[in-house]
Structures are given as C-alpha cells and as structure tokens.
Amino acid sequence: MTKRFLTYLTSFTLALILISAGRPIDRSNEILSIININENQWQSFVYDSQLYENRIDTINKIKFWSTVMNIGEGFMIVNNASSRHIYQMVPYSDWEILSEYDKEVYRNLIREEFNLEEDERIYITRGKSDFYQFKKVMPSVDKGIEVFMDNGVDPWYAQAILLIESPGQTKKSINGALGPFQLMPKVARKFGLRVDAQVDERKDFNRSAYAASQLIHNICLHYTREMLDARGLEYSESDLFFRLMVLHVYHAGAYNVKNALMTIEEDLQGIDLIRKLWETEAKGFRNASQNYSQVALASLLKLDQIINEYCVIYHSTIVPRIMEGKIE
C-alpha cells in the first residue's frame, strides 16, 4: 500500500481511539468520506443510523431482498408471497425443466411441509446479484450526492435511488424510463432535459441527477408533506419513514401513493405506516410499488456492509440541513 494510504489508516485508527475515549458521537445523519480500497479513491456516502435504530435489518421482507441481491441468477428462492419468508433455494436449471403442473405440485409440497393454508401464495424468485452491482455504482453515488447537495436536495435520495434504479447501468425499462435515475421522457423534459430522436440527456449523469433532484424537490417532497399533513402526522424530513414515503412518490407517483394511503384506516405512524404500505394495493400502487422501499432499505444495508468491509472511513461530517432548496 502507498505511504499516503498508510497515513490515512493511522489517522483513522487514532480517530477511533479518540472517539471511544469520549462520549459516543451521534451518527444518525452523516456524510462519510471514505477511501475505497478496491478503487483506491476518495468517495462520499450518507450514513443513516435509523436503519439500525428501527431494526430494519431484522425485518423478513428486507432479509428476503438482501438474499435476492446476494444470490446469482443460477438459483431460485422459494418464498412466501406475503411475509417473504424463505423456505428453500433451488437451482434455476432444475426449476426450468419442470412443467407447470409439476411446479404447482412442488408448491403444494411446500405448503404441506410448512403447514400452510391451501391458498397460501408461494413465489419462486430468481437471484439478482448480477443486476445489483453495488461496487460498480459506488462512484456514481459519490457524484450523485454532490449534485443533489449543489441543488439543495437531501443527498440521501441520490444514494438510495442510484442503488436500486439500474445500478451501475443505463438500461431502459419496459415503461420507457432510462438512465441512472430511471427518468420517464415526460419528466425529464419537464425539468429541462433534451429527449428526442437525436439526443437523450437522461444518459448524461449530471443532467439526469439534476432532473431527479428537481423532481424530488418540486413534486415528491411537496406531495409527501401534503399526504402526511392530511393524516395529521408529525414528522421531520430527515425521518426514515418520510424519506421512504418520498421514494414511493418518486417511483409510483403521488396519485397512486395517495390512493394507497387512503385505504389504510389504522392510525399508524413512522415505519409502521411504511410496513402497512408494503401490504396495500390501490389503483397503480401494486407489487412493484410495495417492493420499492423494501429494495431501497436492503440496498442501503448492503452498501453499509461493503463500506465496512472494503473501505476505510477517514472523515465524517453532519449532513447540512436543507430548507427550501438551500443548504444551511
């Protein structure tokens, strides 16, 4: 290793000693400056201790998505459609040769073995580690955080979206969304991007990041506040549940999220409200919408794991307060 890197490592070790000797530091909302050992470069990420304060890593649905992200396409995960409890994993090659009749026989065997009701839905989900290329997307997260902060938008959103929307790739979705932030053509044009037969600025990282930040600032935040205010809920915009609600609006649209919330009669708050959304269908808010914040949470936990295993945290700063599109 280079002499400079060893200097960084020594400084980091000393910092840990000083921290452990004094009062614990509140790491609820920090931007970590790290040295990525694999890339040999500086990068920044947002750390959110609320993931652990809310015990997100213990929730079955999050554990399921973490497994999906860690398992390759060669395996199928046999799971409960409602709870996402994992029963077994089977090779993809073995599953594919089964007839539809045999697949249903297999599902019935699972129901019998685990004492499930006859109508309990059993999903067979293919591993997606080839899609969720977290290490590959880390440099983009670093750039996205900078663009969002430059535009007065919470950088947490840049990190979350980049981890789950075509991570490290620029593939077009079946709905026509494209680029690192998976923007639809109409949305991209609304915020000043050129999208036509000759040029598609959604492929340009900085332009796409700018448009995504404006979508969140001008639309997603506004409607999230409006919906939560209508339910009489108290919140801070740095609350994890608020941020997850914003992500749902980003993905499904305010109209669909509003309809889903309207079907929830219970007086729920915080993460409990988000977990109820995971079970709610209304209008265009269906399976993919339910999954969106689950995938985001699993991705954030995976990023935190990678940082702890492959990076050196050299410095951290509190995320600046963001009010009315300005950094304070």
C-alpha positions in Angstrom: 0.0 0.0 0.0 1.1 3.5 -0.6 2.6 5.6 2.2 -0.3 8.1 1.8 -2.8 5.4 2.4 -1.0 4.2 5.5 -1.1 7.8 6.8 -4.8 7.8 6.2 -5.1 4.5 8.0 -3.1 5.7 11.0 -5.2 8.9 11.2 -8.4 6.8 11.1 -7.2 4.5 13.9 -6.3 7.5 16.0 -9.7 8.9 15.4 -11.4 5.7 16.6 -9.3 5.8 19.8 -10.3 9.4 20.5 -14.0 8.6 19.8 -14.0 5.6 22.1 -12.4 7.6 24.9 -15.1 10.2 24.9 -18.9 10.5 24.5 -20.4 8.4 21.6 -20.9 10.5 18.5 -24.4 10.8 17.1 -24.0 9.2 13.7 -27.7 9.5 12.7 -27.1 11.6 9.6 -23.6 11.8 8.4 -21.7 12.1 5.1 -18.8 9.7 5.4 -15.6 10.4 3.5 -14.1 7.1 2.8 -11.2 5.6 0.9 -12.4 2.7 -1.3 -9.5 0.2 -1.2 -10.6 -1.6 -4.4 -10.8 1.7 -6.4 -8.0 3.4 -4.5 -10.0 6.7 -4.5 -12.0 9.0 -2.2 -15.7 8.6 -2.2 -18.6 10.0 -0.1 -21.7 8.3 1.2 -24.6 9.1 3.5 -24.8 7.1 6.7 -28.2 6.8 8.4 -28.3 5.1 11.8 -32.1 5.0 11.6 -31.6 1.7 9.6 -30.4 0.1 12.8 -32.5 2.1 15.3 -35.6 0.8 13.6 -34.1 -2.7 13.3 -34.6 -2.7 9.6 -32.1 -5.5 9.2 -34.3 -7.9 11.2 -37.4 -7.5 9.1 -38.3 -10.6 7.0 -39.0 -8.7 3.8 -35.7 -6.8 4.0 -33.8 -10.0 4.7 -35.5 -11.6 1.7 -34.4 -8.8 -0.7 -30.9 -8.9 0.8 -30.8 -12.6 -0.2 -32.0 -11.8 -3.7 -29.2 -9.3 -4.0 -26.6 -11.8 -2.8 -27.7 -14.8 -4.9 -26.9 -15.2 -8.6 -29.3 -16.0 -11.4 -28.4 -19.7 -11.1 -30.7 -20.1 -8.1 -34.4 -19.6 -7.4 -35.6 -18.5 -3.9 -38.8 -20.2 -2.7 -40.6 -17.7 -0.5 -43.9 -16.7 1.0 -45.6 -14.1 -1.1 -47.0 -12.3 1.9 -44.3 -12.5 4.5 -41.3 -13.2 2.2 -40.2 -15.9 4.5 -37.7 -18.0 2.6 -38.4 -21.8 2.6 -35.8 -23.2 0.2 -33.4 -22.3 -2.7 -33.4 -24.5 -5.8 -31.1 -24.4 -8.9 -32.6 -22.4 -11.8 -31.8 -25.3 -14.2 -33.8 -27.7 -12.1 -36.8 -25.4 -11.8 -36.9 -24.5 -15.5 -37.3 -28.1 -16.7 -40.4 -28.6 -14.6 -43.8 -28.5 -16.3 -46.4 -26.0 -14.9 -48.2 -28.9 -13.3 -45.0 -30.1 -11.6 -44.3 -26.6 -10.4 -47.7 -26.5 -8.7 -47.1 -29.9 -7.2 -43.8 -28.6 -5.7 -45.7 -25.5 -4.3 -48.2 -27.8 -2.7 -45.4 -29.9 -1.1 -44.0 -26.7 0.4 -47.4 -25.8 1.8 -47.7 -29.3 3.4 -44.2 -29.3 4.8 -44.6 -25.9 6.5 -48.2 -26.3 7.5 -49.5 -23.5 5.2 -53.1 -22.9 4.1 -54.0 -24.4 0.7 -54.4 -20.9 -0.8 -51.1 -19.5 0.6 -49.2 -18.0 -2.3 -45.7 -19.3 -2.9 -43.4 -17.2 -5.0 -40.3 -18.5 -6.8 -37.9 -15.6 -7.2 -34.7 -15.6 -9.2 -31.4 -14.3 -7.7 -30.3 -10.9 -9.0 -26.8 -10.3 -7.8 -25.8 -9.7 -11.5 -28.2 -6.8 -11.6 -27.4 -5.2 -8.2 -23.8 -4.2 -8.9 -23.2 -2.1 -5.8 -19.5 -1.8 -6.0 -19.8 -0.7 -9.6 -22.3 2.0 -8.8 -20.4 3.4 -5.8 -18.5 6.1 -7.8 -21.9 7.3 -9.2 -23.3 7.5 -5.7 -20.4 9.8 -4.8 -21.2 12.1 -7.8 -24.9 12.0 -7.2 -24.5 13.1 -3.6 -22.5 16.1 -4.8 -25.1 17.1 -7.5 -28.0 16.8 -5.1 -26.3 18.9 -2.4 -25.4 21.5 -5.1 -29.1 21.7 -5.9 -30.2 21.9 -2.2 -31.7 18.4 -2.1 -31.2 15.8 0.6 -28.3 13.6 -0.8 -29.9 10.5 0.9 -32.2 10.3 -2.1 -29.4 10.3 -4.6 -27.8 7.4 -2.8 -31.0 5.4 -2.4 -32.2 5.8 -6.0 -28.8 5.1 -7.6 -28.5 1.8 -5.6 -31.8 0.4 -6.9 -32.5 2.0 -10.3 -30.4 0.3 -12.9 -27.4 0.2 -10.6 -24.2 0.8 -12.5 -26.1 0.6 -15.8 -28.2 2.8 -18.1 -30.8 0.3 -19.2 -34.2 1.3 -20.5 -37.1 -0.1 -18.5 -40.2 -1.7 -20.2 -42.1 1.5 -19.3 -39.5 3.7 -21.1 -37.6 5.0 -18.1 -33.9 5.5 -18.8 -30.6 6.5 -17.2 -29.1 6.2 -13.8 -32.2 7.7 -12.2 -34.6 5.9 -14.5 -36.5 9.1 -15.6 -39.5 8.9 -17.9 -39.3 11.1 -21.1 -42.0 13.5 -20.0 -40.5 14.0 -16.5 -37.0 14.6 -18.0 -38.3 17.2 -20.4 -40.3 18.9 -17.6 -37.0 19.6 -15.9 -35.1 20.8 -18.9 -33.5 17.7 -20.4 -33.5 17.2 -24.1 -35.1 13.9 -25.0 -35.7 13.3 -28.7 -34.6 11.1 -31.6 -31.1 12.7 -31.8 -30.2 13.3 -28.1 -31.3 11.8 -24.8 -29.8 13.6 -21.9 -31.1 11.0 -19.5 -27.9 9.1 -20.3 -25.8 12.1 -19.1 -25.2 11.6 -15.4 -25.1 15.2 -14.3 -28.1 16.2 -16.3 -30.1 13.2 -15.1 -29.1 13.8 -11.5 -30.2 17.4 -11.8 -33.6 16.4 -13.2 -34.0 13.8 -10.5 -33.2 16.3 -7.7 -35.7 18.8 -9.1 -38.4 16.1 -9.4 -37.9 15.3 -5.7 -37.7 19.0 -4.6 -40.6 20.3 -6.7 -43.0 17.3 -6.7 -42.1 14.4 -4.4 -41.5 16.4 -1.3 -44.5 18.7 -1.8 -47.0 15.8 -2.1 -45.4 13.8 0.7 -45.8 16.7 3.1 -49.4 17.1 1.9 -50.3 13.5 2.3 -48.8 13.2 5.8 -50.3 16.5 6.9 -53.7 15.2 5.8 -53.3 12.3 8.2 -52.3 14.6 11.0 -48.8 13.0 11.3 -45.8 14.7 12.9 -42.6 14.2 11.1 -39.1 15.5 10.4 -38.0 15.4 6.8 -34.9 13.5 7.9 -37.1 10.8 9.4 -36.5 7.4 7.7 -40.2 6.9 7.1 -40.6 10.3 5.5 -37.7 9.6 3.1 -39.2 6.2 2.2 -42.6 7.8 1.5 -40.8 10.3 -0.8 -39.2 7.3 -2.6 -42.6 5.8 -3.1 -43.9 9.0 -4.7 -40.8 9.1 -6.9 -41.5 5.6 -8.1 -45.3 5.2 -8.2 -46.4 8.8 -8.5 -48.3 10.9 -5.9 -51.7 9.9 -7.2 -51.1 6.2 -6.6 -49.4 6.6 -3.2 -52.3 8.8 -2.1 -54.8 6.2 -3.1 -52.9 3.5 -1.2 -52.8 5.7 1.9 -56.5 6.4 1.7 -57.2 2.6 2.0 -55.2 2.4 5.3 -57.7 3.1 8.1 -55.4 2.4 11.1 -53.8 5.3 12.9 -50.2 4.3 12.0 -47.1 6.4 12.2 -43.4 6.1 11.2 -42.1 2.8 9.9 -45.3 1.1 10.8 -47.1 3.1 8.2 -44.5 2.2 5.6 -44.8 -1.5 6.5 -48.6 -1.2 6.0 -48.0 0.2 2.6 -46.0 -2.9 1.7 -49.2 -4.9 2.1 -51.5 -2.4 0.4 -52.8 -2.4 -3.2 -54.7 0.5 -4.7 -55.0 1.8 -8.3 -51.5 1.7 -9.7 -49.9 1.0 -6.4 -49.2 -2.7 -6.6 -46.4 -5.3 -6.2 -43.6 -3.3 -7.7 -44.6 -0.2 -5.7 -44.8 -2.2 -2.5 -41.4 -3.6 -3.1 -39.7 -0.3 -3.9 -38.8 0.9 -0.4 -38.0 -2.6 0.7 -35.4 -2.9 -2.0 -34.1 0.6 -1.1 -33.6 -0.5 2.5 -31.9 -3.7 1.6 -29.6 -1.8 -0.8 -28.7 0.7 1.9 -27.8 -2.0 4.3 -25.7 -3.8 1.6 -23.8 -0.5 0.9 -23.1 -0.1 4.6 -21.8 -3.7 4.7 -19.5 -3.0 1.7 -18.2 0.2 3.2 -17.3 -1.6 6.5 -15.6 -4.5 4.7 -13.8 -2.8 1.8 -13.3 0.8 2.8 -11.6 3.0 5.3 -13.8 5.7 6.9 -11.5 8.6 7.1 -13.7 11.5 7.9 -17.4 12.3 8.6 -19.5 15.4 8.6 -23.1 16.1 9.6 -25.4 16.3 6.6 -26.3 20.0 6.3 -29.9 21.0 7.0 -31.8 21.5 3.7 -34.5 24.1 3.8 -36.4 25.5 0.8 -33.9 24.1 -1.6 -30.9 25.7 0.2 -28.1 24.2 2.2 -27.8 25.7 5.7 
